[in-house]
Amino acid sequence: MNFQELFQLEGVTIEKKKGEHVFMQGDSDKSLYFIQSGLLKAYYTSEDGKESVKSFLLSNDIIGSLTSSYSEGVCSFSLLCLESTVLIKIPFDNLWEYSKRDMEIANEMIEFLLRFAMKKEKREYELLCLSAEERFCILENNSPSLLEKVTQNDLARYLGVTPVGLCRIKKRTHNK
């Protein structure tokens, strides 16, 4: 059995409308979610209400709060549907138990966690070592569809700049 088959066997299909949350920061959520279709935003909210966008997720992505699902903590971020979205929800415990008994599932779990860690490493590098303009160019080259689907405010929060700063970056990069 593989991940896809396991999600189909053990998972529950959930449909969410644009503007609905899958889970909120502070919630306890013990599941992982496979995105069949749609667009989601994972974001943090600081104590003073400031929002920072962690990532955008598209079809075939998998997301969940590992802190909540594995270590009995709560979700450190919120997950919001930016479009109508279809997800397959699977309890993390089910996935964990299957991975202990099925080598193919265990290998796919390792592969998933490695891709996840590399994605986080790349994001950290971009935020800590690159300018906002460089981060924008990477986003524009790697995910041009996001520039059309995501609000300017969300793009700015993802890049770590103000909306005015994003507007200036766009002007500079498109006038080169």
N, C-alpha and C positions, 0 to 999 in steps of 0.2 A: 504494500500500500504506500502511496505517496501523500504529501501534504494536501494536494488538491482533493484527492479522494477522501482523506480524513475530514477535511472541512465539509465536504458534501455529506459524508456519513454522520458525523457528530455535530455539525454546525446547524444553526438556525438562521434562515434568511430574514433580514430586517430591512425595511424600507424607511428612509428618513427624508423629510422634506427639507428644502432649502431653509436655513436658519435654525434647524433643530440640532441640539447637541447629542452626541453619542454618549459622552460622559463629561463631567465637569471636574475641574481642579478641586481636590478635597473629597471627591467621591471615592467609594470603594468599588472597584470594577475588576472582576476576576477573569476577564475574557480577552482574547485576541480577536481582531476583526480583519477579515479579508475583504478588500474593496472590489466588488464586481463592477460597479459603475459609479460615477460621480466625482466630486471634488470636495476635499475636506481641508480644514485648517487646524493644525495643532498649535496651541498658544498658551503662554503663561500670563497670569495677571499678578502684578506685584501688590503688596499691601496698600499702596497708595492708588491702586486702580490702573496703573500703566500696563498696557498690553504689549507683549513681545511675541512675534510669530516664530515658532520653532521650526515648522515645516508645512509644506502643502503636500497632500496625498492624492494620488490618482488611481485609476483602475489597476488592479493586480498588486497594489501595495498591501502590506500587512502592518497593522498598528495595534498597540495596546500599551497600557502602563505596566511595565514589568515590576515596578515598585509595588503597585497595588496587587497585581495578579500573582506574583511569585513570593514577595517578601512580607506580605500582610500589611503593607503600608497603604497610603491613599494615593490617588492620582495626583501627580505633580503638575499636570497640565490639563487643559480642556481640549475637546475634539468637537469641532463645529462643521456642519455640512454647508458648503458654499453653493451647492447645487443639490437637486434631488439625488439621493444616493441609495444604492443597494449594497448591503454588507452581508457577509456571512460571519456570524458570531459563534465562537467556540470557546468553551471554558478552558483556561490555561491548564488546569489540572488534568483534563482529558488528554490534551496534547502532551503534557509531561509524562503521564502514565504510558501512553502509546510509545513515546520515545524510549522508554525503559525496556519495552518488549520487542520493538520493531527496529531493526538496524537501519532500514531505509528512512523511516521517520526520524530516527536519531541523527542520521547524516544530514537530512534536510533541515532539521532544527539547528544543527551546527552551522550549516551554510547560511541560514536565515540570520542567525546571531552574528556571524562574521560580516555579512553584508550590512547589517544594522550598525555594528561597531565602526566599520569603515565609513559609512555615511555620516555618523556622528563625528568621526575624526576629521573628515573633509570639511564639515560645517564649522567645527571649532577652528581649524586652520584658516578658513576664509574669514571668519569673524575676528580672529586675533592677529592675522598677518597681512591681510589684504585691505585695500581701501574700499570704501563703499562703491566707488566707481568700478573697480575691478570686480567686486561681487555682483554688481548689476550686469556687467558684460558677460560674466559666467552664466548668470540666470537667463539672460537674453539668448545666449548661444545654445544652452543646454535644454531650456524649457520655454521656448517662445510662446507656446499656447497659454502659459500662466499669465503672461503680460496682457493678454486679451481677456482672460476670465476672472482675474483677481483685481479687487479695487486698488487704487493708488495708495490708499491708507494702509492696506494690508501688505502691499509690496514694500512700502517704506518701513513698516514695522519688521518685516522679514530681513531687510537689508540693514536695519539699525540706524535709519536716518529719519528725518522729518519728511512729510509730503512735499514741502517746498524744496528741501534738499534733493529729493528724488527727481523733481521737475528739473532742477538745475543739472543734475547728472545726465538725464535724458537729453537735454539740449546740448550739453558738451559732447556726449558720445555720438550723437547723430549729426553733429556739425563737423565731425573730423573728416 
